[in-house]
């Protein structure tokens, strides 16, 4: 195969003129011809052979830039044509090789280009954490080298990634960094760029319609260099004109955008957005919430809500804002495990690496000195030196162990921070929902006499009571979890009657039933049975299990049963429902704190965790019956008829 490649290379080399650098890449023309062939075959059969000819030509012509392009093409091919399930590692290796060659040959533009290629690969494969890591690494390297174009490019990419996550606070930092560089640098590669999009993105970080937004849009207009820049500015001007209720200007800007062939590149839902804006002006927008929320842009949704409020449609604007808050909470919750802010938690790792490098340099210097001294000093001095070197090596080994320990600590801190963040986000959402209901219905009840019918007042009062109970239950879950963590949770044993505890739990849970769902208690034995336990804790677990069933059962029935025969020595309660059911592989995960299989259902994710914690303290058992296959789910609660020996 190699022989065939060499023959083909010789034939092709003779077909091209020897004149050099008569091409855009300023490389040897023969090399350029091979480069063009390689570029056409990226991701296709025959690429390896074509790219190998490029390398052989570059080495023969002693063209370092053409040699660097060989590694550029190799990285492109690895990205476009995955060769194994371990392609991420292969892409990383190809990028590292390109970085090394570009640095050695002095072609820094390809050094930074390797980052752009790699981040596009990870971005297209939905690996946002790795994408941001690459861009942050690129920026740190550019700052270290003082490379203006590298800083500019990485700042723009990072700003776009944070905007995609609706994190305008983090995005703003990188937007301002890029704009400051643009306005102060004398680097031609940066000066040739257009800052218009950056000014428009910066406008999106300020409150809608504010003076800061108008200043940013004005600067965007002044800095426009291309037709696409003008189109983008016009889109932002249309939104500002609408908010100012200047319909004549708004329609002019709108028509310009809609008639422009490239408008979908600026706003993929722009046509839909303008249609909804027109509906706001002509008063036909009310009742079209579902159509409004087909828009993907949070900023566009806020513009519509603000315009509705400016035109006096305050109630409708409030409903949009309320629903928008819920959408944002869902977006943040779903992306929480890969939150971009986690990338800033380094825990001194860089400092430790620098310390390790310093020690390695010290060992190298001392080793060199000892080599000279060994020629003139007797064997004892040599032995002493050897011992000293070994001591330094042990010190280095300890430092490496310390780094590994700190890495583990970093991971624990990251997981703890993620758990805390999930809890705060969940509680923010869960507490806000009943509070909003309480405030809303309270405001309705405060209307002047005669506004509401008596039956309406009674209905609203029931809503307030139900949401108050819901809020109380959320807070009880938090207090119970806190008490368990602090060791202040106590089990008090006394006599309890099996059926009485079950009936009490049913009475406390009935108000959570969804319309049409039946709740019943079915004891296996007809006779009462009294045993020693903590009745309040038994009722608490049964209430949590019944409440959980009420939340997830929209139709059908919920049944609480009890048995003394199912598990001798235990009172076995079972809560069965006709809800959506729970996959068997999630049977243990649902008992973890803050775990919710359905993020759209009310709750903190603490209920089942608290049930299991209480049960374990009583010597009882709570688990999901994975053998139940008749539709819905069944939870088993086994309570010992006598306290455990260590109670």
C-alpha positions in Angstrom: 0.0 0.0 0.0 2.8 2.4 0.9 4.6 1.7 -2.4 1.4 2.5 -4.3 1.0 5.8 -2.4 4.6 6.8 -3.2 4.1 6.1 -6.9 0.9 8.1 -6.9 2.6 10.9 -5.0 5.4 11.0 -7.6 3.0 11.1 -10.5 0.9 13.9 -9.0 3.9 15.9 -7.9 5.1 16.0 -11.5 1.7 17.4 -12.7 1.9 20.6 -10.6 4.0 23.6 -11.2 6.8 24.3 -8.7 5.8 27.9 -8.1 5.2 28.4 -4.4 2.5 30.3 -2.4 0.2 31.2 -5.3 -2.9 30.3 -3.2 -4.9 31.7 -0.3 -3.1 29.6 2.3 0.3 30.8 1.2 1.8 27.3 1.0 3.6 25.5 -1.8 1.3 25.1 -4.8 2.0 21.4 -5.0 1.1 21.0 -1.3 -2.0 23.2 -1.9 -3.3 20.8 -4.6 -3.0 17.9 -2.3 -4.6 19.9 0.5 -7.6 20.7 -1.8 -8.0 17.0 -2.6 -7.8 16.1 1.1 -10.4 18.8 2.0 -12.9 17.3 -0.5 -12.6 13.8 1.0 -12.9 14.7 4.7 -15.4 12.2 6.2 -15.4 10.1 3.0 -13.6 7.0 1.7 -10.1 7.7 0.4 -9.4 10.5 2.9 -6.5 8.7 4.6 -4.6 8.2 1.4 -5.1 11.8 0.2 -4.1 13.3 3.5 -1.0 11.1 3.6 0.1 12.5 0.2 -0.3 16.0 1.7 2.0 15.1 4.5 4.6 13.6 2.2 4.5 16.6 -0.1 4.8 19.0 2.9 7.9 17.1 4.2 9.5 17.0 0.8 8.9 20.7 0.2 9.9 21.5 3.8 6.7 23.5 4.1 5.7 23.7 7.9 2.4 25.4 7.3 1.3 22.6 4.9 2.5 20.0 7.5 0.3 21.8 10.1 -2.7 21.6 7.7 -2.3 17.9 7.5 -3.1 17.7 11.2 -6.0 20.1 10.7 -7.5 17.8 8.1 -7.0 14.8 10.4 -8.9 16.4 13.2 -11.7 17.4 10.8 -12.0 13.8 9.5 -12.1 12.4 13.1 -15.0 14.8 13.9 -17.0 14.2 10.7 -16.4 10.4 10.5 -16.4 8.8 13.9 -14.4 5.6 13.8 -15.4 4.0 17.1 -17.5 4.3 20.2 -14.5 5.9 21.9 -14.5 8.8 19.4 -14.4 11.5 22.1 -10.9 10.3 23.1 -9.8 10.1 19.5 -11.0 13.7 18.9 -9.1 14.9 22.0 -5.9 13.1 20.8 -6.2 14.6 17.3 -6.8 18.1 18.8 -3.8 17.8 21.2 -1.6 16.7 18.3 -2.7 19.7 16.2 -2.1 22.1 19.1 1.4 20.7 19.6 2.3 21.0 15.9 0.8 24.5 15.6 2.7 25.6 18.6 6.0 24.1 17.5 5.7 25.5 13.9 4.5 28.9 15.1 1.0 28.9 13.5 -1.1 30.0 16.5 -4.2 30.6 14.3 -4.4 26.8 13.9 -3.7 26.3 17.6 -6.9 28.2 18.4 -8.7 26.7 15.4 -8.3 23.3 17.0 -10.5 24.5 19.9 -13.2 25.8 17.6 -13.3 22.4 15.7 -13.4 20.4 18.9 -16.1 22.6 20.6 -18.3 22.3 17.5 -18.0 18.5 17.8 -19.0 18.4 21.4 -21.7 21.1 20.9 -23.3 19.1 18.1 -23.2 16.0 20.4 -25.1 17.8 23.2 -22.1 17.8 25.5 -22.4 21.4 26.8 -20.2 20.9 29.8 -17.2 19.8 27.7 -18.0 22.5 25.1 -17.7 25.3 27.8 -14.6 23.6 29.3 -12.8 23.8 25.9 -13.7 27.5 25.4 -12.6 28.4 28.9 -9.3 26.5 28.3 -9.0 28.3 25.0 -9.5 31.7 26.7 -7.0 31.0 29.5 -4.4 30.0 26.9 -5.1 33.1 24.8 -4.8 35.3 27.9 -1.5 33.6 28.8 -0.1 34.2 25.3 -1.7 37.7 25.0 -3.4 36.6 21.7 -6.2 39.1 21.0 -8.0 37.0 18.4 -8.0 34.0 20.7 -9.5 36.0 23.5 -12.1 37.6 21.2 -13.2 34.2 19.7 -13.4 32.4 23.0 -15.4 35.3 24.6 -17.9 35.3 21.8 -18.4 31.5 22.0 -18.8 31.5 25.8 -21.3 34.4 25.6 -23.4 32.4 23.0 -23.3 29.2 25.1 -24.4 31.0 28.3 -27.2 32.9 26.4 -28.4 29.5 25.1 -28.8 28.4 28.8 -30.7 31.7 29.6 -27.8 32.7 31.9 -27.6 36.3 30.8 -25.5 37.2 33.9 -22.6 35.0 33.0 -23.0 35.9 29.3 -22.7 39.6 30.1 -19.2 39.2 31.5 -17.9 37.7 28.3 -19.8 40.1 26.0 -18.3 43.1 27.8 -14.8 41.4 27.7 -15.1 41.0 23.9 -16.4 44.5 23.3 -13.7 46.1 25.5 -11.1 44.1 23.5 -12.6 45.2 20.2 -12.6 48.9 21.2 -9.0 48.9 22.5 -7.0 46.4 20.4 -4.9 47.2 17.3 -5.1 43.5 16.1 -6.3 43.6 12.5 -8.0 40.1 12.8 -10.2 41.5 15.6 -10.7 45.0 14.1 -12.1 43.4 10.9 -14.9 41.7 12.9 -18.3 43.1 13.4 -19.4 43.9 17.1 -23.1 44.3 16.1 -24.3 41.0 17.4 -22.4 41.5 20.7 -24.2 44.8 21.2 -27.5 43.2 20.5 -26.7 40.3 22.9 -25.7 42.9 25.5 -29.1 44.6 25.0 -30.7 41.3 26.0 -29.0 41.3 29.3 -30.8 44.5 30.4 -34.5 44.9 31.4 -36.7 45.0 28.3 -37.3 48.5 27.0 -34.8 50.2 29.4 -32.5 53.0 28.4 -29.5 50.6 28.5 -31.2 48.4 25.9 -31.7 51.5 23.6 -28.1 52.5 24.0 -26.9 49.1 23.1 -29.1 48.9 20.0 -27.9 52.4 19.0 -24.3 51.2 19.2 -25.2 48.1 17.2 -26.6 50.2 14.4 -23.5 52.5 14.4 -21.1 49.5 14.2 -23.0 47.5 11.5 -20.7 46.4 8.7 -22.7 43.9 6.8 -26.2 43.5 5.5 -27.0 40.8 8.1 -25.9 43.3 10.8 -28.4 45.9 9.5 -31.2 43.2 9.5 -30.4 42.2 13.1 -30.5 45.9 14.2 -33.8 46.4 12.4 -35.3 43.4 14.3 -34.4 45.0 17.6 -35.6 48.4 16.5 -39.0 46.9 15.7 -39.3 45.5 19.2 -38.4 48.9 20.7 -40.9 50.8 18.5 -43.6 48.3 19.5 -42.9 48.9 23.2 -43.1 52.6 22.6 -46.5 52.1 20.9 -45.2 53.8 17.8 -47.1 51.5 15.3 -45.9 53.4 12.2 -42.2 52.8 12.9 -42.9 49.3 14.1 -44.7 48.3 10.9 -41.9 49.8 8.8 -39.2 47.8 10.7 -41.4 44.7 10.6 -42.0 44.8 6.9 -38.3 45.3 6.3 -37.5 42.2 8.3 -40.2 40.0 6.8 -39.3 41.0 3.2 -35.6 40.1 3.8 -34.6 36.7 2.5 -32.1 36.1 5.4 -34.5 37.0 8.2 -34.9 33.4 9.4 -31.1 33.4 10.1 -31.7 36.2 12.6 -34.9 34.9 14.2 -36.1 31.4 13.3 -39.6 32.2 14.8 -39.5 35.9 13.7 -42.5 35.6 11.4 -44.6 34.0 14.2 -43.4 36.7 16.6 -44.5 39.5 14.4 -47.8 37.9 13.8 -48.4 37.7 17.6 -47.3 41.3 18.0 -49.8 42.4 15.4 -52.5 40.5 17.3 -51.6 42.4 20.4 -52.1 45.7 18.6 -55.4 44.7 17.1 -56.7 43.2 20.4 -57.0 39.6 19.2 -54.2 38.2 21.3 -56.3 37.3 24.4 -56.8 33.5 24.7 -53.8 32.6 22.5 -51.4 31.7 25.3 -50.6 28.3 23.8 -49.8 29.9 20.5 -47.6 32.4 22.2 -45.6 29.7 24.1 -44.7 28.1 20.8 -42.0 30.7 20.7 -38.6 29.4 21.9 -37.1 32.7 22.9 -37.7 33.8 26.5 -36.9 37.4 25.5 -39.5 37.4 22.7 -42.1 36.1 25.2 -41.2 38.9 27.6 -41.6 41.5 24.9 -45.1 40.3 24.1 -46.0 40.3 27.8 -44.6 43.9 28.2 -46.5 45.1 25.1 -49.7 43.6 26.5 -49.2 45.5 29.8 -48.4 48.7 27.9 -51.7 48.4 26.0 -53.7 47.8 29.2 -54.0 44.0 29.0 -52.6 43.6 32.5 -54.4 40.4 33.5 -53.3 38.7 30.2 -49.8 40.0 30.6 -49.7 38.6 34.2 -50.8 35.2 33.0 -48.0 35.1 30.4 -45.4 36.2 33.0 -46.6 33.5 35.4 -46.4 30.8 32.8 -43.0 32.1 31.7 -41.7 31.8 35.2 -42.8 28.1 35.3 -41.0 27.5 31.9 -37.8 29.1 33.2 -37.9 26.9 36.4 -38.3 23.8 34.3 -35.5 24.8 32.0 -33.2 25.5 34.9 -34.2 22.3 36.7 -33.6 20.1 33.7 -30.1 21.5 33.0 -29.1 21.7 36.6 -26.8 18.6 36.7 -24.6 20.2 34.0 -24.9 23.8 35.2 -22.3 25.9 33.5 -21.3 27.7 36.7 -19.9 24.4 38.1 -17.0 24.9 35.7 -15.7 27.8 37.9 -15.1 25.5 40.9 -11.4 24.6 40.7 -10.6 24.2 44.5 -7.0 25.2 44.1 -6.2 22.6 41.5 -4.2 25.0 39.3 -2.2 26.1 42.3 -1.3 22.6 43.2 -0.3 21.8 39.6 2.0 24.8 39.6 3.5 23.7 42.9 4.2 20.2 41.4 5.8 21.7 38.4 8.1 23.8 40.6 9.1 20.7 42.6 9.9 18.8 39.3 12.1 21.7 38.2 13.9 21.7 41.6 14.5 18.0 41.3 16.0 18.4 37.8 18.3 21.2 39.0 19.5 19.3 42.0 20.1 16.1 40.0 22.3 18.0 37.6 24.4 19.5 40.4 24.8 16.1 42.0 26.0 14.6 38.7 28.8 17.2 38.7 29.7 16.6 42.4 29.8 12.8 42.0 32.9 13.2 39.8 34.9 14.9 42.6 33.3 13.7 45.9 33.8 10.3 47.5 31.2 7.6 47.6 29.7 8.7 50.9 28.6 12.0 49.4 27.2 10.2 46.4 25.1 8.0 48.7 23.9 11.0 50.7 22.9 12.7 47.4 21.0 9.6 46.3 19.1 9.5 49.6 18.2 13.1 49.2 16.9 12.6 45.7 14.8 9.7 46.9 13.4 11.9 49.6 12.3 14.5 47.0 10.7 11.8 44.9 8.7 10.6 47.9 7.7 14.2 48.5 6.5 14.4 44.9 4.6 11.1 45.3 2.9 12.6 48.4 2.0 15.7 46.5 0.4 13.6 43.7 -1.6 11.7 46.4 -2.7 15.0 47.8 -3.9 16.2 44.4 -5.9 13.0 44.0 -7.5 13.5 47.5 -8.3 17.1 46.6 -9.9 16.0 43.3 -12.1 13.6 45.3 -13.0 16.5 47.6 -13.7 18.7 44.6 -16.2 16.1 43.3 -17.9 15.8 46.7 -18.2 19.6 46.9 -19.6 19.7 43.4 -22.2 17.0 44.2 -23.2 18.7 47.4 -23.5 22.0 45.6 -25.6 20.4 42.9 -27.9 18.8 45.5 -28.3 22.1 47.3 -29.1 23.9 44.1 -31.7 21.3 43.1 -33.3 21.6 46.5 -33.4 25.5 46.4 -34.8 25.4 42.9 -37.4 22.8 43.8 -38.4 24.6 46.9 -38.6 27.9 45.1 -41.1 26.4 42.7 -43.0 24.3 45.2 -43.5 27.0 47.7 -44.3 29.7 45.1 -47.2 27.6 43.6 -49.4 27.4 46.8 -48.4 30.9 47.8 -49.5 32.3 44.5 -52.9 30.5 44.9 -53.3 31.8 48.4 -52.5 35.4 47.4 -54.7 35.2 44.3 -57.8 33.8 46.0 -57.3 36.1 49.0 -57.4 39.1 46.6 -60.6 37.8 45.1 -62.2 37.4 48.5 -61.2 41.0 49.4 -63.4 42.4 46.5 -66.3 44.6 47.6 -69.4 42.8 48.9 -71.8 41.8 46.1 -68.9 41.1 43.6 -68.9 37.3 44.3 -71.6 34.9 45.0 -71.6 33.0 48.4 -70.9 29.7 46.7 -67.9 31.3 44.9 -66.6 32.7 48.2 -66.9 29.2 49.7 -65.1 27.6 46.8 -62.2 30.2 47.0 -62.0 29.7 50.7 -61.6 25.9 50.2 -58.8 26.6 47.7 -57.0 28.8 50.2 -57.3 26.1 52.9 -56.1 23.3 50.6 -53.1 25.3 49.4 -52.3 26.3 53.0 -52.3 22.6 53.9 -50.1 21.9 50.9 -47.6 24.6 52.0 -47.7 23.2 55.6 -46.9 19.7 54.3 -44.0 21.0 52.3 -42.6 22.8 55.4 -43.2 19.7 57.5 -41.2 17.6 55.1 -38.3 20.0 55.4 -38.5 20.1 59.2 -38.7 16.3 59.4 -35.6 15.9 57.2 -33.7 18.5 59.3 -34.7 16.8 62.5 -33.4 13.5 61.2 -30.1 15.0 60.1 -29.6 16.7 63.4 -30.5 13.6 65.5 -33.5 15.3 67.2 -36.1 12.9 65.7 -37.6 10.7 68.3 -39.8 7.5 68.2 -42.3 7.2 71.1 -43.8 3.7 71.6 -47.3 3.2 72.9 -50.4 1.2 72.0 -51.9 1.7 68.5 -54.8 0.1 66.8 -54.2 -1.1 63.2 -57.5 0.0 61.6 -57.8 3.3 63.6 -54.4 4.4 62.3 -55.4 3.5 58.7 -58.7 5.4 58.9 -57.0 8.4 60.4 -54.5 8.5 57.5 -57.3 8.3 55.0 -59.2 11.2 56.6 -56.0 13.3 56.5 -55.4 12.5 52.8 -59.0 12.8 51.3 -58.7 16.5 50.5 -55.7 15.7 48.1 -57.8 13.4 45.9 -58.2 14.4 42.3 -61.8 14.6 40.9 -63.4 11.2 40.2 -60.8 9.2 42.1 -62.1 6.8 44.8 -60.1 6.3 48.1 -61.0 3.3 50.3 -59.6 1.2 53.2 -59.8 -2.7 53.0 -58.6 -4.6 56.1 -57.9 -8.3 55.6 -59.0 -9.1 59.2 -62.3 -7.8 60.5 -61.3 -7.8 64.2 -59.4 -4.9 65.7 -55.7 -5.4 66.5 -53.7 -3.4 69.0 -49.9 -3.5 69.1 -47.0 -1.5 70.5 -45.6 1.0 68.0 -45.5 4.8 67.4 -49.0 5.6 66.1 -48.1 9.1 65.0 -45.2 7.9 62.9 -47.2 5.1 61.4 -49.9 7.6 60.4 -47.3 10.0 59.0 -45.9 7.3 56.7 -49.3 6.2 55.6 -50.3 9.9 54.9 -47.2 10.4 52.8 -47.8 7.3 50.8 -51.5 8.1 50.3 -50.7 11.8 49.4 -48.1 10.5 46.9 -50.7 8.3 45.3 -53.3 11.2 45.2 -50.8 13.4 43.3 -50.1 10.8 40.6 -53.6 9.2 40.2 -55.8 11.2 37.9 -58.5 8.6 37.5 -59.6 5.2 38.9 -59.0 4.4 42.6 -56.6 4.3 45.5 -56.8 1.5 48.0 -55.2 1.2 51.5 -55.2 -2.4 52.8 -53.8 -4.1 55.9 -52.9 -7.7 56.8 -51.5 -9.7 59.7 -50.9 -12.8 57.6 -48.9 -11.5 54.7 -45.7 -11.2 56.8 -45.9 -12.9 60.2 -44.7 -10.7 63.0 -45.6 -7.5 61.0 -48.7 -5.4 60.3 -48.4 -5.1 56.5 -50.1 -2.0 55.0 -50.3 -1.7 51.2 -51.2 1.5 49.2 -52.2 0.6 45.7 -53.3 3.0 42.9 -54.2 3.2 39.2 -51.7 5.9 38.4 -49.0 5.8 35.7 -46.9 3.3 37.6 -43.1 3.4 38.4 -40.4 1.5 36.4 -38.8 -1.3 38.3 -35.3 0.1 37.7 -36.4 3.2 39.6 -37.7 1.3 42.7 -34.8 2.4 44.9 -34.0 5.7 43.3 -37.4 7.2 44.2 -36.4 6.9 47.9 -33.4 9.3 47.4 -33.8 12.8 48.6 -35.0 15.5 46.1 -35.8 12.7 43.6 -38.9 13.3 41.4 -39.6 11.2 38.4 -42.1 13.8 37.1 -40.9 17.3 37.5 -44.3 18.7 36.7 -46.0 17.2 39.8 -46.1 19.2 43.0 -43.7 18.1 45.8 -40.2 18.5 47.2 -38.9 15.0 46.5 -38.6 14.5 50.3 -41.8 12.5 51.1 -40.6 8.9 50.2 -37.1 9.6 51.6 -38.7 10.7 55.0 -40.9 7.6 55.0 -37.9 5.3 54.6 -35.9 7.1 57.3 -38.8 6.9 59.8 -39.4 3.3 59.0 -35.8 2.3 59.5 -35.8 4.0 63.0 -38.8 1.9 63.9 -37.4 -1.3 62.6 -40.1 -1.2 59.8 -39.7 -1.5 56.0 -41.0 0.7 53.2 -40.5 -0.4 49.5 -42.1 -0.4 46.1 -43.7 -3.8 45.2 -42.0 -4.5 41.8 -44.0 -7.7 41.4 -47.3 -5.7 41.1 -48.1 -5.6 37.3 -51.9 -4.9 37.2 -51.5 -1.2 36.3 -50.4 1.6 38.6 -48.1 1.0 41.6 -48.2 -0.5 45.0 -46.1 0.5 48.1 -45.7 -1.9 51.0 -45.2 -0.7 54.6 -44.3 -3.4 57.1 -44.6 -2.4 60.8 -43.3 -4.8 63.5 -45.9 -5.8 66.1 -43.2 -5.4 68.8 -40.5 -2.7 69.1 -37.0 -3.7 68.0 -34.6 -4.7 70.8 -32.5 -1.5 70.5 -35.6 0.8 70.7 
